[in-house]
Amino acid sequence: MSPSKVGQVTRLIQGLSASSALEVLRVIPRKSARMIEKTLKSAIANATDPNSHKLDPALLRVKEAVANEGPRLKRWQPKARGSAGPIIKRTSHIQIILTDGQ
């Protein structure tokens, strides 16, 4: 999915608490919201891991949510009179940074 489509949704959750960001993402009817929700759940699980960080899940806030451009898949589609037209399939890297509010 293109970074511009994902970036529209990531801007909505910046600065929210982690639990309210999950609620917002569940309401948004876009495919990118499902992908960001999955990434946010992973970030919360990593932050609350008792072996490494031991942060309280109730205090977590989304400090930064960014969708950067990833590699592009380049394909070709046949066109009229034996020519070919490019198809560029864009990908994105979703990065979510959580903080405990301190």
Contacts in CASP RR format, 6 or more apart in sequence:
PFRMAT RR
TARGET T0000
AUTHOR 0000-0000-0000
METHOD contacts of the structure
MODEL  1
MSPSKVGQVTRLIQGLSASSALEVLRVIPRKSARMIEKTLKSAIANATDP
NSHKLDPALLRVKEAVANEGPRLKRWQPKARGSAGPIIKRTSHIQIILTD
GQ
1 31 0 8 1.000
1 32 0 8 1.000
1 35 0 8 1.000
1 90 0 8 1.000
1 91 0 8 1.000
1 92 0 8 1.000
2 90 0 8 1.000
2 92 0 8 1.000
3 67 0 8 1.000
3 68 0 8 1.000
3 69 0 8 1.000
3 70 0 8 1.000
3 90 0 8 1.000
3 92 0 8 1.000
5 30 0 8 1.000
5 32 0 8 1.000
6 32 0 8 1.000
6 35 0 8 1.000
6 36 0 8 1.000
6 67 0 8 1.000
6 92 0 8 1.000
6 94 0 8 1.000
7 32 0 8 1.000
7 66 0 8 1.000
7 67 0 8 1.000
7 92 0 8 1.000
8 32 0 8 1.000
9 25 0 8 1.000
9 28 0 8 1.000
9 30 0 8 1.000
9 32 0 8 1.000
9 33 0 8 1.000
9 36 0 8 1.000
10 36 0 8 1.000
10 65 0 8 1.000
10 66 0 8 1.000
10 67 0 8 1.000
10 94 0 8 1.000
10 96 0 8 1.000
11 65 0 8 1.000
12 24 0 8 1.000
12 28 0 8 1.000
13 21 0 8 1.000
13 24 0 8 1.000
13 25 0 8 1.000
13 36 0 8 1.000
13 40 0 8 1.000
13 62 0 8 1.000
13 65 0 8 1.000
14 62 0 8 1.000
14 63 0 8 1.000
14 64 0 8 1.000
14 65 0 8 1.000
15 61 0 8 1.000
15 62 0 8 1.000
15 63 0 8 1.000
16 24 0 8 1.000
16 61 0 8 1.000
16 62 0 8 1.000
17 60 0 8 1.000
17 61 0 8 1.000
17 62 0 8 1.000
18 40 0 8 1.000
18 44 0 8 1.000
18 57 0 8 1.000
18 60 0 8 1.000
18 61 0 8 1.000
18 62 0 8 1.000
18 98 0 8 1.000
19 57 0 8 1.000
19 58 0 8 1.000
21 40 0 8 1.000
21 62 0 8 1.000
22 37 0 8 1.000
22 40 0 8 1.000
22 41 0 8 1.000
25 33 0 8 1.000
25 34 0 8 1.000
25 36 0 8 1.000
25 37 0 8 1.000
25 40 0 8 1.000
26 33 0 8 1.000
26 37 0 8 1.000
35 94 0 8 1.000
36 65 0 8 1.000
36 94 0 8 1.000
36 96 0 8 1.000
39 94 0 8 1.000
39 96 0 8 1.000
40 62 0 8 1.000
40 96 0 8 1.000
43 96 0 8 1.000
43 97 0 8 1.000
43 98 0 8 1.000
44 57 0 8 1.000
44 60 0 8 1.000
44 98 0 8 1.000
46 52 0 8 1.000
46 53 0 8 1.000
47 53 0 8 1.000
47 55 0 8 1.000
47 57 0 8 1.000
47 60 0 8 1.000
47 98 0 8 1.000
47 100 0 8 1.000
48 54 0 8 1.000
48 55 0 8 1.000
48 56 0 8 1.000
48 57 0 8 1.000
48 60 0 8 1.000
55 98 0 8 1.000
55 100 0 8 1.000
56 100 0 8 1.000
59 100 0 8 1.000
59 101 0 8 1.000
60 98 0 8 1.000
60 99 0 8 1.000
60 100 0 8 1.000
61 98 0 8 1.000
61 99 0 8 1.000
61 100 0 8 1.000
61 101 0 8 1.000
62 96 0 8 1.000
62 97 0 8 1.000
62 98 0 8 1.000
63 97 0 8 1.000
63 98 0 8 1.000
63 99 0 8 1.000
64 95 0 8 1.000
64 96 0 8 1.000
64 97 0 8 1.000
65 94 0 8 1.000
65 95 0 8 1.000
65 96 0 8 1.000
65 97 0 8 1.000
66 94 0 8 1.000
66 95 0 8 1.000
66 96 0 8 1.000
67 92 0 8 1.000
67 93 0 8 1.000
67 94 0 8 1.000
67 95 0 8 1.000
68 92 0 8 1.000
68 93 0 8 1.000
68 95 0 8 1.000
69 90 0 8 1.000
69 91 0 8 1.000
69 92 0 8 1.000
69 93 0 8 1.000
70 90 0 8 1.000
70 91 0 8 1.000
70 92 0 8 1.000
70 93 0 8 1.000
71 91 0 8 1.000
72 88 0 8 1.000
72 89 0 8 1.000
72 90 0 8 1.000
72 91 0 8 1.000
73 88 0 8 1.000
73 89 0 8 1.000
73 91 0 8 1.000
74 86 0 8 1.000
74 87 0 8 1.000
74 88 0 8 1.000
74 89 0 8 1.000
75 86 0 8 1.000
75 87 0 8 1.000
75 88 0 8 1.000
75 89 0 8 1.000
76 84 0 8 1.000
76 85 0 8 1.000
76 86 0 8 1.000
76 87 0 8 1.000
77 84 0 8 1.000
77 85 0 8 1.000
77 86 0 8 1.000
77 87 0 8 1.000
78 84 0 8 1.000
78 85 0 8 1.000
79 85 0 8 1.000
END
